[in-house]
C-alpha cells in the first residue's frame, strides 16, 4: 500500500515514467528521474543510520556490505512489489506491454523516486516509517544466508576448494533500451551451468548468478544429508 501524500503532485511525479510523457507531450508533469536521484541519496542515508543503530558491534566493512545488499536493484524491486508499486505506475503503452511493470530495474527506480518524493513531502521521519518494516523483514534472512557477501568470491572459493576449478560467466541475454538495459548471466563450471541471474548491469547479473549457484548448491547438500540420514542400514 502506498503512503498518503500531503502534496498529490509529488506522488504523481514519482509514479511517472519517462515513457508516459513521451506519449503525452501535452502534459506539464516531470518524469520521476530527478526524484529517483534524490531518493537514492535519502535511501542510502536512512538505511545506513538504521544499520548503525541496530548493529552497534558490527565493523564498518560488514555494515557497508549489508547496506549494499539492502539497496541493490533486485531488493528495491522486491520492496516495490510489496507496495504494489507497479500497479500504480504511469508509463507508455509500449513500455507497459513489454513487461515494464514487472521489470526489476524500473521498479527499483520508481521505489527510489517514491522515497525522494516522500522525503520532500513529509521529511525523514515519514521515510523511516515506510522503510523500517521493509528492512526488518529482510535483515534476518540476509544475515542468515550471508547474501551481503560477494557471491562471486564465495562461489570461487567453494569451487576451488572442492574441485580446484574457477567458474566462468557468460552473458546469455540482453534486453531493453540503451538507458535501461537488462542482462541475464549464467555461471558455469566447465560446460555445466551452475546458476543464472539478472540485473541492470553485467556485474549485478553475475553476482545474482553466483548467488543462485550457491543457493542451489546448499539445497543439494542439505538434500543429500537428509537422504543419508533417512536411508535404512
Secondary structure, DSSP 8 states (H G I E B T S, - for coil): -----SSHHHHHHHTB-HHHHHH-TT-----SHHHHHHHHHHHHHHHHHHHHHH-TTS-HHHHHHHHHHHHSHHHHHHHHHHTTHHHH-B--HHHHHTTGGG-HHHHHHHHHHHHHHHHHHH-HHHHHHHHHHHHHHHHHHHHHHTTTS-HHHHHHHHHHHHHS---EEEEEEEES-GGG-EEEEEEEETTEEEEEEEESSHHHHHHHHHHHHHHHHHHHHHHHHHHHHHS--
